[in-house]
């Protein structure tokens, strides 16, 4: 019996998915990435001199992808509400 067999053969039941304020969570995470990006931006030269400019761009990518995530979870919530009304 493999390691994953105990999870996939019905021996254990999967937990219920966590549902909460998904939109708020994604917005908060996106804002954190944005604040980190804006906070590091004035020091870009220092980061570049040390070879750590990727830190700045990682924060920018996190904020950008967070915006996509906000759009996605808002659309998901609308679809769930529509499905419940039907």
N, C-alpha and C positions, 0 to 999 in steps of 0.2 A: 504494500500500500504506500503510495507516494505522499509527499507532504501536503499537496493540495487536495488529495482524495477526501480527507476528513471534512473539507469545506464544500465539496461538490457532490458528494454521494448522498446527500440528504441527512447526514448524521447531525448536522447543525443547521439551524434555521437562520436565514439572513435577517439582520436587524431592519427595522423600518427606516426609510430614508428620513433624514432630518429636514424639516421644513421650518423656515423662519423668515425673517425679513431679508430675503436674498438681495433685493435691489439695494437696500440700505448697506448691506455688507459690501457689495461690489463698489458702490459709490464711495464708501469710507476707504476701502483699499486703493481705489483710483486716486482719491485726494491725497492719501499718504505718499503714493508714488510721485504725484505732481509736486507736492511740497518738497520732497527730497530732491527732485530734479531742479526746482527753482532755487533751493538752498545751495546746491552745489554749483550752479551755473556761474556765479561770480568768481568761483575758484577754479574755473576750467583750466586755466594756464598751469596752476599748481598740479592738478590731476594729470594733465598731459605731460608735464615735466617728469613726474614720477612713474609714468607708464600706466596710469589708472584712469584714463579718460573713459574707459568702458564703463566705469561706475556711473558716470553722468548719463551715458546713453542707455544704460540698463534702466535707469529711473525713467527716462523719456519713453522707452519702449513699454515699461509697465503702465505709465499713464495713458499712452496711446491704446494699448490693448485693453486697458480698463474701460476706456470709452466704448470700444466694441462690446465689451462685456456688459456694460450698462444697457446698451441698445438691445443686446440679446436677452438679458433677464427681464427687461421690461416687456419685450415681445412675448416671452415665455409666460409671464404672469397674465398678460391679456388673453393668450390662448387658453390658459387654464381656466380663467374666469368665464370665457365664452363656452368652453366645454361643460362647465358646471351648470350653465344656464339652459343648455339643450336637454 
